[in-house]
Amino acid sequence: MIDASALAKYVNREEGWERVEEHLLRGCVTLDLALKEVANSLLKRVKRGELGGGKAVEVVRALLENRIVRISPEQPLLVEALELSIKTGLTIYDSVYIALARRLGTELITSDRKQAEKAGEAGVIPILV
């Protein structure tokens, strides 16, 4: 299970993206929310002049068409995510990734230290990349 922070690190080729790629090549699932978050990270780069708009669209299209990751809807996880958020203080956005990892019985691949810590407390093995 991979969250948006790790997936964005990969598509933006940020430091450590190669470790993320290793996990992606083995197969990962993420939330449809992650695609929106990754697209937003690309949009920020376009606005800063670091990336062309066409390239950003191409990256998102590749995520959708090439099925780099399998996509899971977040709605079935919202109650569990809210309960986790109340307990941990995390945002719903972070908690829904933990909820999916817990439901699937998989690790959580993330670049978010706080989320990784709380995932461990929730019984999910975090992989910090």
C-alpha positions in Angstrom: 0.0 0.0 0.0 1.5 3.3 -1.0 0.4 6.8 0.0 0.5 10.0 -2.0 3.6 11.3 -0.3 5.7 8.4 -1.6 3.9 8.3 -5.0 4.6 12.0 -5.4 8.2 11.5 -4.5 8.4 8.9 -7.3 6.7 11.0 -10.1 8.6 14.1 -9.1 11.9 12.3 -8.9 12.6 13.6 -5.5 15.5 12.3 -3.4 14.8 8.6 -2.6 12.5 8.0 -5.6 14.4 4.9 -6.5 13.4 3.2 -3.3 9.8 4.0 -4.1 10.2 2.5 -7.6 11.4 -0.8 -6.1 8.1 -1.1 -4.3 6.1 0.0 -7.3 7.7 -2.7 -9.4 6.6 -5.3 -6.9 3.0 -4.1 -7.1 1.2 -1.5 -5.0 -2.3 -0.4 -4.3 -3.3 3.2 -3.4 -6.4 5.3 -2.9 -8.0 7.3 -5.7 -7.3 10.2 -3.4 -3.6 9.7 -4.0 -4.0 10.5 -7.7 -5.5 13.8 -6.9 -2.8 14.6 -4.4 -0.1 13.6 -6.9 -1.7 15.7 -9.6 -1.8 18.6 -7.2 2.0 18.2 -6.5 2.6 18.4 -10.2 0.4 21.4 -10.6 2.5 23.2 -7.9 5.6 22.5 -9.9 3.9 23.8 -13.1 3.0 27.0 -11.3 6.6 27.4 -10.0 7.9 27.0 -13.6 9.7 23.7 -12.7 7.6 21.6 -15.0 5.7 22.1 -18.2 2.0 21.7 -18.2 2.1 19.1 -21.0 4.6 17.0 -19.0 2.4 17.1 -15.9 -0.6 15.9 -17.9 1.5 13.2 -19.4 2.6 11.9 -16.0 -1.0 11.8 -14.7 -2.2 10.1 -17.9 0.6 7.5 -17.4 -0.6 6.9 -13.8 -4.1 6.3 -15.0 -3.4 4.3 -18.2 -0.3 2.3 -17.3 -1.8 1.2 -14.0 1.5 1.8 -12.1 -0.6 1.2 -9.0 -4.0 -0.4 -8.5 -6.6 2.1 -7.3 -9.0 1.6 -4.4 -11.9 3.9 -3.5 -11.7 5.6 -0.1 -15.4 5.9 0.7 -15.6 2.4 2.3 -12.8 3.4 4.6 -14.1 6.8 5.9 -15.6 5.6 9.2 -12.5 3.7 10.1 -10.3 6.6 9.0 -12.4 9.0 11.1 -12.0 6.8 14.1 -8.2 6.6 13.5 -8.1 10.4 13.1 -9.9 11.0 16.4 -7.6 8.5 18.2 -4.3 9.6 16.6 -4.7 13.3 15.7 -3.9 12.7 12.1 -5.9 14.2 9.2 -8.6 12.0 7.6 -6.4 12.1 4.5 -3.5 10.4 6.3 -5.7 8.1 8.3 -7.5 6.7 5.2 -4.2 5.3 3.9 -3.6 3.6 7.2 -7.1 2.2 7.2 -6.6 0.7 3.7 -3.2 -0.8 4.7 -4.8 -2.3 7.8 -7.8 -3.7 5.8 -5.5 -5.2 3.2 -3.0 -6.5 5.8 -0.1 -4.8 4.0 2.7 -2.4 4.9 2.2 1.4 4.3 4.9 3.0 2.1 5.1 6.6 3.0 7.4 9.6 3.1 5.5 11.1 6.0 7.2 10.4 9.4 4.3 11.3 11.6 1.9 9.1 9.5 4.5 6.3 9.7 4.7 6.6 13.4 0.9 6.5 13.8 0.6 3.7 11.4 2.9 1.6 13.6 0.7 2.4 16.6 -2.3 1.3 14.6 -0.8 -2.1 13.9 0.4 -1.3 10.3 4.0 -1.8 9.4 5.3 1.5 8.0 8.0 1.7 5.3 9.5 5.2 5.3 11.0 6.1 2.0 
